[in-house]
Structures are given as C-alpha cells and as structure tokens.
Amino acid sequence: MKFSIVLNMDRFSEDLSMREVWRRVDEMAGLADEGGFEIIFTAEHHTIEATIAPNPFQVLAAWSRTVKRARLGTGVLSASYWHPIRLAGEAALCDIITDGRLEIGIGRGSYQYEFDRMKDGMPQQEGVAYMKEIIPVVRELWKGDYAHDGKYFQFPAATSVPKPLQREVPMWCAARDPASFDWAVKNGLSIMATPLHAPFSEVENLVSRFENTLENNPGIKRPKLMMLRRTAVYEDAKDWQVPVESLTNYGRYFENLLKNLGKVKNGFCEPVGYETVSNRSDYAPESLRENMMFGTPDEVVKKLKAYQALGIDYFMYGAFFGMPYDRVKRSLELFCKEVLPHFNEAR
C-alpha cells in the first residue's frame, strides 16, 4: 500500500493571515515530500474560507519548485465548473511545470452552497453528468483538433494548447455510488473513495463495490483504489481528544456546506447544530477515535494494516480539519518517521 496526502488551505477567522495559511500548507507539502508520500493532492473550492482553493493548478505549480519527488494532484476538480478547452490547457501547462508529475482527480463537486453560486443552483447530484462528458473531451483535445457537440459543451474544431508532457496523465474519479465506480473503471480512471466519518464497515463496503465493479468489467486493466481518512498521530494516547474534538467542531462547518444548512458571511460559514446532522452517531467521540486514522504510531500502523489487508492501493492522509497547526505538523512528522517505515516494503 502506498500513501498520498491531501493538503488544503483553511481558516476560520480573519485573525489568521493568508500569508500564514499559505506558509503552513507549503511547509506541509515539503514535509510530505521528504517523508516519503507518493502523491500530494489539493482541492478545488470557491467562496469559502473553510477550504481555500480557487485553482489547484496554481498550488501544484508553486509546490513543484520545492517538492522534488512526489507527484502532484488535484483532489478534486469540480467538473461542472470547467470548460473542457480551459481544463485541457491548464492541466497540460501544469503537467509541464511539474515536469510530468501531474495527477488529475475529478468529481461532481460536493457542496450545494458552491453549486448555488457557481452553477446557478444546479443540484450537486447533476455534476456527475458533467464529469462523464468532460473527461473524454479533454483526452481528445490533448490528441489534436477535435470538435464537440454534446449536452453540456459545444465548440468547433480546437485543440489543447499546450499538450501535456506525459503521454497519459493519470486520472482519478472521486466516487461513492456504484454507477460512478462503473463509469470510472470503464473509462480508465482510478477511484478515490471516502467513507467520510462512517465506521470501518463502510471502508469494507467501498472495497467490495470496487471489486464487484472489476468483476462486472472483465478484460479491463485494473485501476487503483485510494481511500481517504482524516489522520492524526500523537505520542501520548491520552491526546486522542484533541483530533476528535477538532473534527467534531469541523464537522459542523462541513455539514453546513454539504447540505446548505446555515449561513456564510464574507466567506466564513457558521457551524450548524448537530440536531441537523443525519448521521450524528458518526460524530460520537468513541466512534471518531476508533474509525478515523487517529492514534499513537503503533495504533495507526495497526489500523493501516487492516486497510492494506483489504487490497487498497493508496491510503490518503487527510491533514487539515481544524486541529491546531502545531498538532497538524507534529502528526505528519510522526507519521513519516514512525508509521511509513512499516510499509516501506510495499512502496
């Protein structure tokens, strides 16, 4: 099993400057690269301070000057916010800037709050149809002149300028439902899956969905499966309450944006009450402690071995969820020093 990490800028108060926000995420990228992570991802989001990511290609290009070994990926682009010609060109240039290290993760988009502003209130569920149309178009534009007359995009013959450095840019689909799994496998995309805050049984369900999809598509080259979990490593077992409390509070912002339940003022969203959360049991302290990748190095190694035993190709380390930055940084340092060496033989 290999390891990736997703690093996102965030802040919950104007008291924290954007220069410091960038310094922190830039520092984390360097630590992840030096520590042995295979891929470093960053997201796309708009108009919200809880995830500051208006263009992930800018972030990846900046990281490429100091990140020397790890590959660099979008985790993930929101398909419906892009025109295929723009996406093809920006991605290709980023691939050149990063010396052929680009990985593209794409999905339907997650927050209804954003769809209300970026796509005129379109239900977020409809974003998957844009993803299914845009990916084949981008691939054609990378080959040369191509005209398209689809449901969402229409344009006369055009090509991507520039073309990517890699002959085939690796692509990932953020997926949870069976239809998205099937489309990704049929179209040569690997799968990024997340059980969110659910118990380990949901990890098993997602792996079973992946394996069933492969069985239903014989003869297709096996893609990779990546699983995301929020992660915090600490030296003293008594410190488990710090990441649990941080994620519990962060979840109130997450549920607001995901379901458009509360207000957002000047980019800062208000935390909603847990009475509005449909899966409140997932946020129970003991459930988060057990099911997130929280623990001492030995505890985290044990948890990761269970993921490895399921045949998961990549574990994605979710680093930022409102925990104090000194804890975020120390967690990554401990993970690199005391957890990753247990998996070196698999890398």
ZIJO-V900883 format. One record per helix or strand of 2 or more residues. SS is the DSSP state (@ for helix, = for strand). FROM is the first residue (numbers start at 1). LEN is the number of residues. If there is no record, write none. Layout:
ss/from/len
SS/FROM/LEN
SS/FROM/LEN
//
This chain:
ss/from/len
=/2/5
@/18/18
=/39/4
=/52/2
@/56/8
=/71/8
@/79/3
@/84/14
=/102/6
@/112/7
@/124/20
=/146/4
=/154/5
=/170/5
@/178/9
=/190/5
@/200/16
=/225/9
@/237/23
=/264/2
=/268/2
@/274/3
@/280/4
@/285/7
=/293/3
@/297/13
=/314/5
@/325/22
//
